[in-house]
Amino acid sequence: MWARVVQTRDRMRPLGLLVLSAACVAGCGRARPTPARATPLEVAVEPPDVPTTEHGSRKLRNLDAPVFVDGAEVAVLRYGDLPPIAHTELAGGTPSFRLADYLEAIGVPAASVRSVHLHGNNDRIAAVEGAELRAERARFVFTFSSGTTGTPVQRWDTEGLANDFVVHEIRKVSVFVKKAPVAVHPRSRCHLGPEGACTKDVPYQSAEATKGTRVVVDGRMIGAVKRRRIGDDVVLLPGSGSDEGTTYSVAGLARSFGLRDGAVTAVELVSGDEVIGRATGEQWARLARTLAFTLPRHEHGKVRVRVPVELQADPRDPEARESDALVSAILVYRATHPIARPLARISPETDLAVRLASTGAP
């Protein structure tokens, strides 16, 4: 609930009596008291994001929530990048996911976790201790504000936990495994910087959060594109005079980040939260030498992939054509298989979803 101030004026009285009515909720970040432990459905969330057109583009911003382990970025928490983990449907069909399952799928065993800090709006922090996570795996779940897209949302009550603060919208995640968890200020609910004020910095962060297209293998990010770091070994066809006309190999890009040669079960091309292209292992082996991308300027490392018809939705459509689209993530599956989700058609909104994604909190 949001605090509301309502003003009314009684025009029938000579003195113009002003009536002021105010309702204020104290401690907005705290979990609401309940007679018994709340279920995930009882934790309030903000209104859903509805990313549709240019008019609603604001809702597409800040959806990339980077996940750091001891200061190193290992993933981005958004629906489109989710590894193949089980989910439970809440009322209305909204899928929810266990935090412990997610961490393990990106390569962080729950048994090794010392603490998980969820960074919310205004740099406020909600924390879950490793012992709490292991004791009640089913308790700690998250959703996305619009079901299969939107901001990740904290969906558990905090009764009896060491930290009772709820951030609702998750903007970043810090996981402490080998390094000591940083203290959360008990009143300000934030990490404190050297000057004693709240800081947006991620503890032990070793590099700036990624903005370019991510390459993810079995749930864990192995690299992200930066124009100046793309080597000649990735080039398929050089451009004339500049890299603007150069085409690059998608398979070569994955190899440049350390993906070893060998069989894969599938490869998905993701734009925002939608899969716009999917290759089976056989298709990948056949197309790996020709599947190409370009590096448009001013896209912060987001690549534009030429998606073959056979990898798109409705490949038998006689009007289907190869299409270029910005891609936010390339998901490679070797030991796992993709979760079941439909392919989305490539449209002008495809690029919009990728272009507006950001790792910067508001």
C-alpha angles and dihedrals in degrees: 000000000000124000111256131199115197122189125193130178123211102215093184094072120080094226093049095236112221115217116198122194120182134177118192130182113208123217096016094190096054122099112257113255114255132185089241134003110309121238117233088263092061095060107095120235131191122258113290124265114243108195107188120127141005087272090062096039093121088073090060094060126101095012095130105090108186119218117215127193112197088338098310118111111236104163147353117244106225133118095251092057098044115134117230101283132145121263138195122219117232125201110309092025097281108158117231126195133204114245092218092052091050094050092049091048091056091049103269112118112216089227090065098048117111097178142342120214120196113204112212135179117314090021094285117155133219114192136201120191118226092239090053092049092052095044095053110023092162093054099063108070135149135199137186120255095241099034102250097020139026135064119339110251132205108236109181135093119241101215109143096004125129089241116040098184121116120202096185096194112057114214100168138001126217117193120191116206112142097008126070116263114251115240119255113221107248095223106026091041093216144098111268122229128216091277093054095253128116112278132203091208119120112236113256091357108177100189142009115280113267122260102172129084110298126226110210126186118196091336100314122101111235096181149336130225122262115175096223092052098054106111131211090254089072095054118110099175122007119228124231112263097336141033091253091093096036120116121208136200118254090204090047090053091055091048091050088060092052104271105152123222114264144096121317127195095215145337124215130197110212128196110189103312098337130089106226097173136025129184125192117222090263093049092048092052090050098043101035093097095052106030101112143185138188131215109234116203121253093020095109094238097316107144128218112223125200099226115208117229093244091061095050133085112280097010090178092062105118090219094053115121138178106276135197117224139167110250125205097189141014109208116201120193121200109143093021139043130233119266115250110268131138125254115251123222117249111249140152088275089061091072092042092058091053097040096054098044111112140177093214118105117225 
